[in-house]
Amino acid sequence: MHTKFAARSQRLSSTLIANGFSLVELLLYSAISLMLIGAAVSIAVSETRSSIKTYELVALRNQMASVTFLLEGEIAEGESISVCSTSCTVTTGTGANPATLSVPYSLVITHPYAVTGAGRSTATISYYGKTNDANLYRFGPPFTTATTSVDPSNGNLGYGSGALNTGATSAETVASPNTSLSSMSITSDERRTLTYSITITSGTTDRSSAWASSLTATGLKVRTRVGF
């Protein structure tokens, strides 16, 4: 009896080997396959998130360079500046219809320029944030195109690739999206120097998102060409 059972088992094993995998082998193969697929998916997701983070940080660095260039260019050409860190007001609107806007912080630059046949006059440029709004705003004379001639006698001041048209009507624009200024101060020993910090985010607030990124530069300094 024992001999017959052993022979039958041998024939069954030979049949399974000849025809394919046994059930145990199939289960083991499936488990290993799932583990390998899971590992591959995990690596792919990790690499994708890493690529997104790298892309976001490069974009934020470029945006940081642009907005600091804008701020430091206008501050350096200004005659005087004033800063406010809490419960601030800025004047917006046209000359005929001025308006006062309450803002959480502000940086106001007084920009000197000459007008034809008259003495020196000034233009006011304001940078500020808004309550429940992530953007950095600018109110002041607009920039003209890069092909506009720099003509100080008519109010066109050279700036970057274009000119600041102080003779045009001031307007509010977004200077930089998802950007805020902080720690703005004028030190007593460097009265012509503004120290400030700037933070730029990707605009995504969900920390688990691969797109959520933030970049902060602290202790930035810029000097005006004229005293405060």
C-alpha positions as CSV (number, residue, x, y, z in Angstrom):
1,M,0.0,0.0,0.0
2,H,2.7,2.4,1.0
3,T,4.6,1.6,-2.2
4,K,1.6,2.3,-4.4
5,F,1.0,5.7,-2.6
6,A,4.6,6.7,-3.1
7,A,4.5,5.7,-6.8
8,R,1.3,7.7,-7.3
9,S,2.7,10.7,-5.6
10,Q,5.8,10.5,-7.7
11,R,3.7,10.4,-10.9
12,L,1.7,13.4,-9.7
13,S,4.8,15.4,-8.9
14,S,6.2,14.5,-12.3
15,T,3.0,15.6,-14.0
16,L,3.0,19.0,-12.2
17,I,6.6,19.6,-13.0
18,A,6.0,18.7,-16.6
19,N,2.8,20.7,-17.0
20,G,3.9,23.9,-15.1
21,F,4.3,25.3,-11.6
22,S,2.8,23.9,-8.4
23,L,0.4,26.0,-6.4
24,V,3.0,26.9,-3.8
25,E,5.4,28.0,-6.6
26,L,2.7,30.1,-8.2
27,L,1.9,31.8,-4.9
28,L,5.5,32.5,-4.2
29,Y,6.0,33.8,-7.8
30,S,3.0,36.1,-7.4
31,A,4.2,37.5,-4.1
32,I,7.7,38.2,-5.4
33,S,6.2,39.9,-8.5
34,L,4.0,42.1,-6.4
35,M,6.9,43.1,-4.2
36,L,9.0,44.0,-7.3
37,I,6.2,45.9,-8.9
38,G,5.6,47.8,-5.6
39,A,9.2,48.6,-5.3
40,A,9.4,49.9,-8.9
41,V,6.2,52.0,-8.4
42,S,7.7,53.4,-5.2
43,I,11.0,54.3,-6.9
44,A,9.1,55.9,-9.8
45,V,6.9,58.0,-7.5
46,S,9.9,59.1,-5.5
47,E,11.8,60.1,-8.6
48,T,8.8,62.0,-9.9
49,R,8.4,63.9,-6.6
50,S,12.1,64.7,-6.6
51,S,11.9,66.0,-10.2
52,I,8.9,68.2,-9.3
53,K,10.7,69.6,-6.2
54,T,13.8,70.4,-8.3
55,Y,11.6,72.1,-10.9
56,E,9.8,74.1,-8.3
57,L,13.0,75.2,-6.5
58,V,14.6,76.3,-9.8
59,A,11.4,78.3,-10.7
60,L,11.3,79.9,-7.2
61,R,15.0,80.8,-7.5
62,N,14.4,82.5,-10.9
63,Q,11.4,84.3,-9.5
64,M,13.5,85.4,-6.4
65,A,16.2,86.8,-8.7
66,S,13.6,88.7,-10.7
67,V,11.8,90.3,-7.8
68,T,14.9,91.2,-5.8
69,F,16.4,92.8,-9.0
70,L,13.2,94.8,-9.3
71,L,13.1,95.9,-5.7
72,E,16.8,96.7,-5.4
73,G,16.9,98.6,-8.7
74,E,14.0,100.9,-7.6
75,I,15.3,101.3,-4.1
76,A,18.8,102.1,-5.3
77,E,17.5,104.8,-7.6
78,G,15.2,106.2,-4.9
79,E,15.6,109.4,-2.9
80,S,14.1,108.1,0.3
81,I,12.1,105.1,1.5
82,S,9.8,104.3,4.4
83,V,8.8,100.9,5.8
84,C,5.8,99.7,7.8
85,S,5.4,96.3,9.3
86,T,1.9,96.3,10.7
87,S,-1.4,98.1,10.3
88,C,-0.1,100.1,7.3
89,T,-1.7,102.4,4.8
90,V,-0.7,103.2,1.2
91,T,-2.2,105.7,-1.2
92,T,-3.5,104.2,-4.5
93,G,-5.8,105.5,-7.2
94,T,-5.2,108.3,-9.7
95,G,-4.2,111.9,-8.8
96,A,-7.8,113.0,-9.3
97,N,-9.2,110.0,-7.4
98,P,-6.8,109.1,-4.6
99,A,-7.7,106.2,-2.3
100,T,-6.2,104.9,0.9
101,L,-5.6,101.1,1.2
102,S,-5.1,99.3,4.5
103,V,-2.4,96.7,4.2
104,P,-0.4,94.4,6.6
105,Y,3.0,95.8,5.5
106,S,4.4,98.3,3.0
107,L,7.6,99.7,1.4
108,V,7.3,103.2,-0.1
109,I,10.0,104.6,-2.3
110,T,10.2,108.3,-3.2
111,H,11.7,108.5,-6.7
112,P,13.2,111.9,-7.9
113,Y,13.0,113.0,-11.5
114,A,13.1,116.2,-13.5
115,V,10.3,117.6,-15.6
116,T,10.7,119.9,-18.7
117,G,11.2,123.5,-17.7
118,A,10.7,123.0,-14.0
119,G,12.5,121.9,-10.9
120,R,12.8,118.4,-9.6
121,S,9.6,116.5,-8.8
122,T,9.0,113.1,-7.3
123,A,7.1,109.8,-8.0
124,T,5.9,107.5,-5.3
125,I,6.3,103.8,-5.7
126,S,4.7,101.4,-3.1
127,Y,5.2,97.7,-2.5
128,Y,2.8,96.0,-0.2
129,G,0.8,92.9,0.7
130,K,-2.9,92.5,1.2
131,T,-4.9,90.8,3.9
132,N,-5.7,87.2,2.9
133,D,-3.8,87.6,-0.3
134,A,-0.4,85.9,-1.0
135,N,0.8,88.3,-3.7
136,L,3.3,91.2,-3.5
137,Y,1.8,94.3,-5.1
138,R,3.3,97.4,-6.7
139,F,1.6,100.7,-7.1
140,G,3.4,103.4,-9.1
141,P,4.4,104.6,-12.6
142,P,4.5,101.8,-15.1
143,F,7.5,100.6,-17.0
144,T,7.7,101.4,-20.7
145,T,9.0,99.0,-23.4
146,A,12.6,98.1,-23.8
147,T,12.8,100.2,-27.0
148,T,11.7,103.4,-25.2
149,S,14.5,106.0,-25.0
150,V,15.7,107.0,-21.6
151,D,14.7,110.7,-21.3
152,P,15.0,112.1,-17.7
153,S,13.8,115.5,-18.8
154,N,10.4,114.0,-19.7
155,G,10.3,111.6,-16.8
156,N,11.6,108.4,-18.4
157,L,14.2,107.0,-16.1
158,G,16.4,104.2,-17.1
159,Y,15.7,100.8,-15.5
160,G,16.8,97.4,-16.6
161,S,15.8,96.8,-20.2
162,G,13.2,99.5,-20.2
163,A,12.4,102.8,-18.6
164,L,10.2,104.0,-15.7
165,N,7.7,106.3,-17.2
166,T,7.0,108.7,-14.3
167,G,4.8,110.8,-16.5
168,A,2.3,108.0,-16.9
169,T,-0.7,107.3,-14.6
170,S,0.3,105.1,-11.7
171,A,-1.3,101.7,-11.6
172,E,-1.5,98.6,-9.3
173,T,0.2,95.5,-10.6
174,V,1.3,92.1,-9.1
175,A,5.0,92.6,-8.6
176,S,5.5,88.9,-7.7
177,P,2.9,86.2,-7.1
178,N,2.9,84.3,-3.8
179,T,5.6,86.6,-2.4
180,S,5.9,88.5,0.9
181,L,8.3,90.9,2.4
182,S,9.3,90.9,6.1
183,S,11.8,92.1,8.7
184,M,12.1,95.4,6.9
185,S,14.3,97.8,8.8
186,I,16.6,100.8,8.5
187,T,19.5,100.4,10.9
188,S,20.8,103.3,12.9
189,D,24.4,102.8,11.8
190,E,23.5,102.4,8.1
191,R,20.9,105.0,7.5
192,R,21.0,104.6,3.8
193,T,20.6,100.9,3.9
194,L,17.4,98.8,4.0
195,T,17.6,95.3,5.4
196,Y,14.7,93.0,4.4
197,S,13.7,89.4,4.0
198,I,11.6,87.9,1.2
199,T,9.7,84.6,1.0
200,I,8.3,83.1,-2.2
201,T,6.1,80.0,-2.3
202,S,4.7,77.8,-5.1
203,G,1.2,78.7,-4.0
204,T,0.4,75.1,-2.9
205,T,-0.4,74.8,0.8
206,D,-0.9,71.1,1.1
207,R,2.4,69.8,2.7
208,S,1.9,66.3,1.2
209,S,1.8,67.7,-2.3
210,A,5.0,67.4,-4.4
211,W,4.3,70.9,-5.6
212,A,4.4,72.6,-2.2
213,S,7.7,74.5,-2.0
214,S,9.0,77.6,-0.3
215,L,12.1,79.7,-0.7
216,T,13.2,82.4,1.8
217,A,16.1,84.9,1.6
218,T,16.9,86.7,4.8
219,G,19.1,89.7,5.7
220,L,19.1,91.2,2.2
221,K,20.5,94.7,2.0
222,V,20.2,97.5,-0.5
223,R,21.4,101.1,-0.3
224,T,19.7,104.2,-1.7
225,R,21.8,106.7,-3.7
226,V,20.4,109.5,-1.6
227,G,20.0,109.7,2.2
228,F,16.8,108.9,4.1
